[in-house]
Amino acid sequence: MDITLTLLSCMAFMALVAVISYMKTKGEVNTQDGYFLAGRGLTGTFIAGSMILTNLSAEQLIGLNGSAFGYNLSAMAWEVTAGISTIIMALIFLPRYLAGAFSTLPEFLRDRFDDSVRRMTVVLFMVGYSLVTIPSVLYSGSIAVLRLFDVPGLFNVSYEVGLVMTIVVVGTIGALYAIFGGLKAVAVSDTINGVGLLIVGLLVPILGLIALGDGSFSDGLSTIATTETEKLNAIGGPNDPVPFGTIFTGMILANLFYWGTNQYVIQRTLGAKNLVEGQKGVLFSGYFKVLVPFMMMLPGVIAYHLYQDENLQTIDLAYPHLVKDVLPQYLSGFFLAVLLGAVFSSFNSLLNSAATLFCLDVYKPFKKDKVSDEKLIRVAKITSIVIAVLSFITAPLLMFAPEGLWQIIRIFTGFYNIPVITIVLVGLFTKRVPALAAKVAIIFHVIAYGLLKFVWEVDINFIHIYAILFAIELAIMLTIGKLYPMATPWHFTPKAEVSMTPWRYAIPCAIVLVGLIATLYLMFSPIGFVGGLSNAFVPALISLWASCFAAIGVSLKWWRVKYEQGLRRLASQHA
């Protein structure tokens, strides 16, 4: 009876999501812009919801809580500091993407450099998505569902059969959204599932604190705030998952690549109704990242206080154990639906973006004559089906080398994230650096990174390696630009298809987000809760927010005006 209730409530919520997504996208995916960019009509709510759920995965939910259980809160750096990258994306990158009406990042790189730079980046993205990212998202998400809901036990099958079943079910549902509904169906379903994730994400730590306090929420809160408070430390040491120093070197670059240039994340921002909605969506997703320590790491700390003497087989079992103990049976189906939503959100976003890259940056340029929207959408659907089937075959094979999987993901991402963000930054902020510089930087990075990972033994954190390579590649590109500048400087050609008026409160919103990120680091440090509140905590907090409010005042009177003037100049260049 319990299993039936769980499955029925899960299917009911998923059916609701499917019906709403269908109603919202009916008749709107018959054109190129309609299918790939949601008709350039996405509002801030759908952009934020889709970016958040595309970014969050079931594996993250388990992994971050496991990190908090086994170590401390230092791993929150990847999530919380991403807020800074969303600010840079919203205020600097997005206006330029929308002003050029670009559908993909490689399209911008062709406009700025040349077609061969576009082809090089498309190859990097497509190989990474098809052979590594998509199968691994499907595999890791299915593993998370297996751990949380014991699928083999529910259906009385072996672990291997249960994993394959989960992979095929999750992959098929995710593929249906991407193949038949295009980007808008992905964005709508993501947003609804995002609301569900927010509810569940906050409910688990609340119920966990009540369980820890023997029925009292305040007693549970008091326990984690006063007992073994080193678990709350976000200032990572050299042996912690994320050393604090890495935040100021390669992490900002890795996050900026992800939130500002990674096609499968930024695609929903390229489909924004206007710049106002695009900036709202990107900045709101940054605000959600501030909640991550409470939703995705605090349960791990609670689990540590509850289960530290139980010798869990692995730290990754901490969150599943807590959920099983505190979540009421009648909510388990809803939780399963939201969890599945998080898994196939990343999967369908990757499928949609891989199809977009193939159609707009490979197939369309290859066909010299004009390709009809109908033909392009048909090719996109076929591409999605092929990649989905390939991932169904590849993903189960990863169970035979799970450790190798994580190594492959980390290694491959390092092959393309830093060169892409380097050439985008140089492309945006210089006029005469030629395409040759971009090609040399990409080739240098692939060779140098390969040597550092496979040949030379370098005792440096891989995040610091990102920063070192970025500095070298930046120097290479600027030097080539100085020695062999373009004969005619590049000029941005505006062809915006949406309103380019910026959001009036974008800069104040960004300042508050920076203040919240700094507040989190004050709270989860020796100045804050670690070792008991210090005398410096309140003065530091007052100084921080006094500075933020002063900056907001200046922004409303002066910065905003200057920013709007700059965007007007951008939009009118050679119009």
C-alpha positions in Angstrom: 0.0 0.0 0.0 2.8 2.4 0.9 4.6 1.7 -2.4 1.3 2.2 -4.4 0.6 5.5 -2.6 4.2 6.8 -3.3 4.0 5.8 -7.0 0.5 7.2 -7.5 1.2 10.6 -5.9 4.5 10.8 -7.9 2.7 10.1 -11.2 -0.1 12.6 -10.3 2.4 15.4 -9.8 4.4 14.5 -12.9 1.2 14.4 -14.9 0.2 17.8 -13.6 3.7 19.2 -14.7 3.3 17.6 -18.2 -0.2 19.0 -18.7 0.8 22.5 -17.7 3.9 22.3 -19.9 1.8 21.1 -22.9 -0.8 23.9 -22.4 1.9 26.6 -22.2 3.7 25.4 -25.3 0.8 24.3 -27.6 1.3 25.8 -31.1 4.4 27.7 -30.1 7.2 25.4 -31.2 6.7 25.4 -35.0 9.4 28.0 -35.8 13.2 28.1 -35.2 13.0 30.7 -32.5 9.9 29.0 -31.0 11.6 25.7 -30.7 15.2 26.7 -29.8 14.6 29.9 -27.9 10.9 29.6 -26.7 9.9 32.3 -29.2 12.2 34.8 -27.4 9.3 35.2 -24.9 10.5 33.7 -21.6 9.8 35.8 -18.5 12.1 36.2 -15.5 10.2 33.5 -13.5 10.6 30.8 -16.1 14.3 31.8 -16.8 15.1 31.6 -13.1 13.2 28.4 -12.5 14.8 26.7 -15.4 18.4 27.9 -14.7 18.0 26.8 -11.0 16.7 23.3 -11.8 19.1 22.8 -14.7 21.9 23.5 -12.3 20.7 21.5 -9.4 20.7 17.7 -9.6 19.8 14.8 -7.4 23.5 13.9 -7.2 24.2 17.5 -5.9 21.5 17.0 -3.2 23.2 13.9 -2.0 26.8 14.9 -2.5 26.7 18.3 -0.8 24.9 16.9 2.2 27.4 14.1 2.3 30.2 16.6 2.2 28.6 18.5 5.2 28.2 15.2 7.1 31.8 14.1 6.5 33.6 17.4 6.6 32.0 20.9 7.0 30.3 23.6 4.9 33.4 24.5 2.8 31.8 22.9 -0.3 29.1 25.5 -0.3 31.6 27.8 -2.1 30.8 26.3 -5.5 27.1 27.2 -5.0 27.2 30.4 -3.0 29.9 32.2 -4.9 28.1 31.3 -8.1 25.9 34.3 -7.2 28.8 36.6 -8.2 28.9 35.0 -11.6 25.1 35.5 -12.1 25.7 39.2 -11.4 28.4 39.4 -14.1 26.2 37.4 -16.5 23.1 39.6 -15.9 24.9 43.0 -16.1 27.7 42.4 -18.6 27.3 39.3 -20.8 23.5 39.1 -21.2 23.0 42.6 -22.7 25.6 41.8 -25.3 24.1 38.4 -26.2 20.6 39.8 -26.5 21.8 42.9 -28.4 23.3 40.6 -31.0 20.3 38.3 -31.1 22.6 35.3 -30.7 21.0 31.8 -30.5 24.2 30.1 -29.3 27.6 31.0 -27.8 29.5 29.7 -30.8 27.4 32.0 -33.0 28.8 35.0 -31.0 32.4 33.6 -31.4 31.9 33.4 -35.2 30.7 37.0 -35.2 33.7 38.1 -33.1 36.4 35.9 -34.5 35.7 33.6 -37.4 33.9 30.4 -38.4 36.8 28.1 -37.5 36.7 29.4 -33.8 33.0 28.6 -33.8 33.7 25.1 -35.1 36.4 24.4 -32.5 34.0 25.4 -29.6 31.1 23.4 -31.1 33.3 20.3 -31.2 34.4 20.8 -27.6 30.7 21.3 -26.4 29.2 18.5 -28.5 31.8 15.9 -27.6 31.6 16.9 -23.9 27.8 16.9 -23.9 27.2 13.7 -25.9 29.9 11.4 -24.5 30.5 12.7 -20.9 28.0 15.2 -19.5 24.6 13.8 -20.7 25.3 10.1 -19.8 26.9 11.1 -16.5 23.9 13.3 -15.5 21.5 10.4 -16.3 23.7 7.9 -14.5 24.3 10.0 -11.3 20.7 11.1 -11.1 19.5 7.5 -11.4 21.9 6.4 -8.7 20.5 9.1 -6.5 16.9 7.9 -7.1 18.0 4.3 -6.4 19.7 5.3 -3.1 16.7 7.4 -1.9 13.9 5.0 -2.9 15.5 1.5 -3.1 14.2 0.8 -6.5 15.6 -2.8 -6.7 13.8 -3.5 -3.4 10.5 -2.0 -4.6 10.4 -4.0 -7.7 12.3 -7.1 -6.4 15.0 -6.9 -9.1 18.8 -6.8 -9.1 20.7 -3.6 -8.6 21.9 -3.6 -12.3 18.3 -4.2 -13.6 17.0 -1.5 -11.2 19.6 1.0 -12.5 18.8 0.3 -16.1 15.1 0.7 -15.5 15.6 4.0 -13.7 17.9 5.3 -16.5 15.4 4.4 -19.2 12.4 5.8 -17.4 14.1 9.1 -16.4 15.7 9.5 -19.7 12.6 8.9 -21.7 10.5 11.3 -19.8 13.2 14.0 -19.9 13.7 13.4 -23.7 9.9 13.8 -24.4 10.0 17.4 -23.0 13.1 18.3 -25.0 12.1 16.6 -28.3 8.5 17.6 -28.6 8.2 20.8 -26.5 11.5 22.6 -27.2 13.0 25.1 -24.8 9.7 26.5 -23.5 8.5 23.0 -22.4 11.8 22.5 -20.6 11.6 26.0 -18.9 8.0 25.5 -17.8 8.4 22.0 -16.4 11.7 23.1 -14.7 9.9 26.1 -13.0 7.1 23.9 -11.6 9.5 21.3 -10.4 11.7 24.1 -9.0 8.8 25.2 -6.7 8.4 21.6 -5.6 12.2 21.4 -4.9 12.1 24.6 -2.9 9.2 23.2 -0.7 10.9 19.8 -0.2 14.4 21.4 0.2 13.2 23.6 3.1 10.9 20.9 4.6 13.6 18.3 5.1 15.9 20.5 7.3 12.9 21.8 9.3 11.6 18.3 10.0 15.2 17.2 10.7 15.7 20.0 13.3 12.4 19.0 15.0 13.6 15.3 15.1 17.0 16.4 16.5 15.3 18.5 19.2 13.0 15.6 20.1 9.9 17.4 18.8 11.2 21.0 19.3 12.5 23.0 16.3 14.3 25.5 18.6 16.0 22.8 20.6 17.3 21.2 17.4 18.5 24.6 16.1 20.3 25.2 19.4 22.0 21.8 19.2 23.7 22.5 15.8 24.5 26.1 16.8 26.2 25.1 20.0 27.5 21.5 19.6 30.5 20.5 17.5 30.2 23.9 15.6 33.2 23.1 13.5 30.7 21.4 11.2 29.3 24.8 10.3 32.7 26.2 9.1 32.6 27.3 5.5 36.2 28.6 5.6 37.9 25.5 4.2 41.4 24.5 5.2 44.0 22.8 2.9 42.5 19.4 3.6 38.8 20.3 3.2 36.8 19.6 0.1 37.2 23.3 -1.0 40.1 25.3 0.4 39.0 28.9 1.0 41.8 30.4 -1.2 40.4 28.7 -4.3 37.4 31.0 -4.2 39.6 33.9 -5.3 41.5 32.0 -8.1 40.0 29.5 -10.4 36.5 29.1 -8.9 35.2 32.4 -10.1 36.4 31.5 -13.6 34.8 28.0 -13.5 31.5 29.5 -12.2 31.6 32.3 -14.8 32.1 29.8 -17.6 29.1 27.8 -16.2 26.7 30.7 -15.7 27.9 33.0 -18.5 29.0 30.8 -21.4 27.9 27.2 -21.0 25.2 26.8 -23.7 22.9 24.5 -21.8 22.6 26.9 -18.9 22.5 30.2 -20.8 20.1 29.1 -23.6 17.0 30.0 -21.6 18.5 33.6 -21.1 18.9 33.9 -24.8 15.2 33.3 -25.1 14.3 36.2 -22.7 11.2 38.3 -23.6 13.4 41.4 -23.1 16.5 42.5 -21.2 14.5 43.3 -18.0 13.1 39.8 -17.8 16.5 38.3 -18.7 18.2 40.2 -15.9 15.5 39.4 -13.4 15.7 35.7 -14.2 19.5 35.5 -13.9 19.7 37.5 -10.7 16.8 35.6 -9.1 18.7 32.3 -9.8 21.7 33.9 -7.9 19.4 34.6 -4.9 18.4 30.9 -4.9 22.1 29.9 -4.6 22.1 31.7 -1.2 19.6 29.2 0.0 21.7 26.2 -0.9 23.6 25.9 2.4 20.2 25.6 4.2 18.6 23.3 1.7 21.5 21.1 0.6 24.1 21.2 3.4 22.3 21.9 6.7 20.5 18.5 6.4 24.0 16.9 6.3 24.9 18.6 9.5 21.7 17.5 11.1 22.3 13.9 9.9 25.8 14.1 11.5 24.3 14.9 14.9 21.7 12.2 14.5 23.7 9.4 13.0 27.4 10.0 13.8 27.5 6.9 15.9 25.8 4.6 13.4 28.8 4.1 11.1 27.0 4.8 7.8 28.6 2.9 4.9 29.4 6.1 3.0 28.8 9.8 3.7 26.6 9.9 0.7 24.0 7.9 2.6 23.5 10.7 5.2 20.8 12.5 3.2 18.8 9.5 2.1 18.8 8.2 5.7 17.5 11.5 7.0 14.8 11.8 4.4 13.6 8.3 5.1 13.4 9.0 8.8 11.7 12.5 8.8 9.6 12.8 5.7 6.0 11.6 6.2 4.9 8.7 3.9 2.2 10.8 2.2 4.9 13.2 0.9 7.3 10.6 -0.4 5.6 10.5 -3.8 5.8 14.2 -4.1 9.5 14.1 -3.1 10.2 11.3 -5.7 8.5 13.4 -8.4 10.6 16.5 -7.5 13.7 14.4 -7.4 13.0 12.9 -10.8 12.2 16.5 -12.0 15.7 17.6 -10.9 17.3 14.7 -12.7 15.5 15.0 -16.0 15.7 18.8 -15.9 19.5 18.6 -16.4 19.1 15.8 -18.9 16.4 17.5 -21.1 18.3 20.9 -21.0 21.4 19.2 -22.2 19.5 17.4 -25.0 17.8 20.6 -26.1 21.1 22.5 -26.1 23.0 19.7 -27.9 20.3 19.7 -30.6 20.5 23.5 -30.8 24.3 23.5 -31.3 24.1 20.8 -33.9 21.3 22.4 -35.9 22.4 26.1 -35.8 26.2 25.7 -35.7 26.8 22.5 -37.7 23.8 21.5 -39.9 22.6 25.0 -41.0 26.0 26.4 -41.9 26.8 23.1 -43.8 23.6 23.4 -45.9 24.6 26.4 -48.0 21.0 27.0 -49.2 18.3 28.3 -46.8 16.8 25.6 -44.5 13.1 25.9 -43.6 12.1 26.1 -39.9 10.1 22.8 -40.3 13.2 21.0 -41.6 15.4 22.4 -38.9 13.0 21.4 -36.1 12.8 17.9 -37.6 16.6 17.6 -37.7 16.7 18.8 -34.0 14.2 16.1 -32.9 16.2 13.4 -34.7 19.4 14.7 -33.1 17.8 14.6 -29.7 16.5 11.1 -30.2 20.0 9.9 -31.3 21.8 11.5 -28.4 19.1 10.2 -25.9 19.4 6.6 -27.2 23.2 6.9 -27.1 23.0 8.0 -23.5 20.7 5.1 -22.6 23.4 2.8 -23.9 26.4 4.6 -22.3 25.0 5.6 -18.9 24.5 2.0 -17.5 28.1 1.1 -18.5 29.3 3.7 -16.1 28.3 1.5 -13.1 31.4 -0.6 -13.9 33.8 2.4 -13.4 32.1 4.9 -11.1 35.3 6.3 -9.8 36.6 6.7 -13.3 33.4 8.5 -14.2 34.0 11.4 -11.7 37.6 11.6 -12.9 36.5 11.8 -16.5 33.9 14.5 -15.8 36.4 16.7 -13.9 39.2 16.2 -16.5 37.0 16.9 -19.5 35.3 20.0 -18.0 38.8 21.3 -17.4 39.7 20.8 -21.1 37.1 23.3 -22.3 35.8 25.6 -19.5 38.9 27.9 -19.1 39.7 28.4 -22.9 36.0 29.2 -23.6 35.7 31.8 -20.8 39.1 33.3 -21.8 38.2 33.8 -25.5 34.7 35.2 -24.6 36.2 37.8 -22.2 38.9 38.8 -24.7 36.3 38.8 -27.5 33.9 41.1 -25.6 36.4 43.6 -24.3 39.0 44.0 -27.1 38.6 45.1 -30.7 41.7 44.0 -32.5 42.7 40.6 -31.1 42.4 38.2 -34.1 40.9 34.8 -34.5 44.5 33.3 -34.5 44.8 34.3 -30.8 41.6 32.3 -29.9 42.8 29.2 -31.8 46.3 29.3 -30.2 44.7 29.7 -26.8 42.4 26.7 -27.3 45.2 24.4 -28.7 47.7 25.6 -25.9 45.1 24.9 -23.2 44.2 21.4 -24.4 47.9 20.4 -24.6 49.0 22.1 -21.4 46.0 20.8 -19.4 46.5 17.3 -20.8 50.2 17.4 -19.7 49.3 18.7 -16.2 46.7 15.9 -15.7 48.4 12.9 -17.3 52.1 13.5 -17.6 53.4 15.8 -14.9 52.8 15.3 -11.2 51.8 18.8 -10.0 50.8 19.2 -6.3 48.5 22.1 -6.9 44.7 22.2 -6.4 43.0 21.8 -9.8 41.1 25.0 -9.1 44.4 27.0 -8.8 45.5 25.3 -12.1 42.4 26.8 -13.8 43.6 30.3 -12.7 47.2 29.8 -13.8 46.2 28.6 -17.2 43.7 31.4 -17.6 46.4 34.0 -16.8 48.8 32.4 -19.4 46.1 32.1 -22.1 45.0 35.7 -21.5 48.6 36.8 -21.9 49.0 34.8 -25.1 45.8 36.3 -26.7 46.7 39.9 -25.8 50.3 39.4 -27.0 49.1 38.0 -30.3 46.7 40.9 -30.5 49.5 43.3 -30.0 51.8 41.7 -32.6 49.2 40.7 -35.2 46.2 43.0 -34.7 43.2 42.8 -37.0 43.5 45.2 -39.9 39.9 46.4 -39.2 38.8 46.6 -35.6 35.8 44.4 -34.7 32.6 46.3 -34.1 29.6 44.9 -32.4 26.7 44.8 -34.8 23.4 45.3 -32.9 20.4 43.4 -34.2 18.4 43.0 -31.0 15.0 41.4 -31.5 13.8 42.3 -28.0 13.7 45.5 -25.9 17.2 46.4 -24.5 16.0 48.7 -21.7 17.7 47.3 -18.5 15.9 46.5 -15.3 15.8 49.6 -13.1 16.7 47.6 -10.0 19.3 45.3 -11.5 22.3 47.0 -9.8 20.7 47.4 -6.3 19.5 43.8 -6.6 23.1 42.7 -7.4 24.5 44.7 -4.4 22.1 43.0 -2.0 23.1 39.6 -3.4 26.8 40.4 -2.7 25.8 41.4 0.8 23.9 38.1 1.4 26.9 36.1 0.1 29.3 38.0 2.5 26.8 37.5 5.4 26.7 33.7 4.8 30.5 33.6 5.1 30.4 35.7 8.3 27.8 33.4 9.8 29.6 30.2 8.9 33.1 31.2 10.1 35.0 31.6 13.4 33.6 35.1 13.5 30.0 33.7 13.4 28.7 30.4 14.7 31.9 28.4 14.6 33.1 28.2 18.3 30.2 30.5 19.4 29.4 34.0 18.2 32.4 36.3 18.5 32.3 39.9 19.6 33.3 41.0 16.1 30.2 39.4 14.4 27.6 42.2 15.0 30.0 45.1 14.2 31.1 43.3 11.0 27.5 42.7 10.0 26.6 46.3 10.6 29.6 47.6 8.6 28.8 45.2 5.7 25.2 46.3 5.3 25.9 50.0 5.9 28.3 49.7 3.0 25.7 47.9 0.9 23.0 50.5 1.6 25.4 53.3 0.8 26.3 51.5 -2.5 22.6 51.1 -3.3 22.1 54.8 -2.8 25.0 55.7 -5.2 23.7 53.2 -7.7 20.2 54.7 -7.8 21.5 58.2 -8.3 24.6 57.6 -10.5 25.7 54.1 -11.4 22.3 53.1 -12.9 22.3 56.2 -15.1 25.8 55.5 -16.4 25.0 51.9 -16.9 21.9 52.7 -19.0 23.8 55.2 -21.0 26.5 52.5 -21.8 23.8 50.0 -22.9 22.2 52.6 -25.1 25.6 53.2 -26.8 26.0 49.4 -27.2 22.5 49.1 -28.8 23.1 51.9 -31.2 26.6 51.0 -32.5 26.5 51.0 -36.2 22.8 50.4 -36.1 
